[in-house]
Amino acid sequence: MQSMSWRPEHCAALTDFVAAGLSFSRAADAINARFGTAYTRSAVIGRARRMKLAVPARPERGPELKPPKTKQAKAGSRKSGEGRAGQACPAAPVRQQSEPVRLRCVGIQPRLVSLAELSDGDCRYPYGGDKEGEAITFCGHPRFRRSSYCAPHFHLTRGPRIEDDRPAGPFVLRLVEAA
C-alpha cells in the first residue's frame, strides 16, 4: 500500500501526463514505470482530484463495436461440427412454448390492513407493493394456530399437498449391535 502523501516529483509527473491527455490508467502505468511505484488507477484519480487537475475529456463517440460474427462466418473459421478441442458442438436445446403458470389463490376477501393497524392475532399475508409507490397492506383475518397467516393463506404458502407412499404413524426402531 502506498503512503498517503505523494512525492512532489510524482505529482509533477501526474500533472504532465494529465495535461498530455493520458487516461488515469495510463498515467498510473507511466508513473509506476518511471519511479518504480505501485500506484493504482484509483489512487491516481484521487490524487488528480485533490490537486484539482482537469479531467481529460472523453471522446464523444464510444468505441466502434464490431458486429457479432454470424454462424456462416464461424463455420468457415473452424471445421464444421467441431468445438474448441476438436469435440463436436452440442446442438442448442429447442425451447418449446410452455403454458403460463396457473396462480393459486384463496377464496377470502382480505381486510387490507396497514402495518400500523395490525394486531397480534392478524394475518400478515401481504398485498400490493407491486408498482412503484403502491402501499403494502395485509390480509388482517385471524391467524391460524402457530402461524403468521390465516388458514387459507397458511395452506397457500405451503404448496399443494403431496401424498407420501409410507403411512404416517408410529414406527419401531431396532437396535443393532456394531461390529
VENQUI-V668329 format. One record per pair of residues at least 24 apart in sequence whose ideal C-beta (glycine too) atoms are under 8 Angstrom apart, sorted by the first residue. I is the first residue (numbers start at 1). J is the second residue. If there is no record, write none. Layout:
I;J / I;J
This chain:
2;37 / 2;38 / 2;39 / 2;43 / 6;47 / 7;35 / 9;35 / 10;35 / 10;37 / 10;39 / 11;47 / 11;51 / 14;44 / 14;47 / 14;48 / 14;51 / 14;53 / 15;51 / 15;53 / 18;48 / 18;53 / 18;54 / 18;55 / 18;56 / 21;56 / 22;56 / 23;56 / 24;48 / 24;56 / 104;156 / 105;156 / 106;152 / 106;153 / 106;155 / 106;156 / 107;152 / 108;139 / 108;141 / 108;150 / 108;152 / 110;137 / 110;138 / 110;139 / 110;140 / 110;141 / 111;138 / 111;139 / 111;140 / 111;141 / 112;137 / 112;138 / 112;139 / 112;140 / 113;137 / 113;138 / 113;139 / 113;140 / 114;138 / 123;148 / 123;149 / 123;150 / 123;153 / 124;148 / 124;149 / 125;149 / 125;150 / 125;153 / 125;156 / 125;157
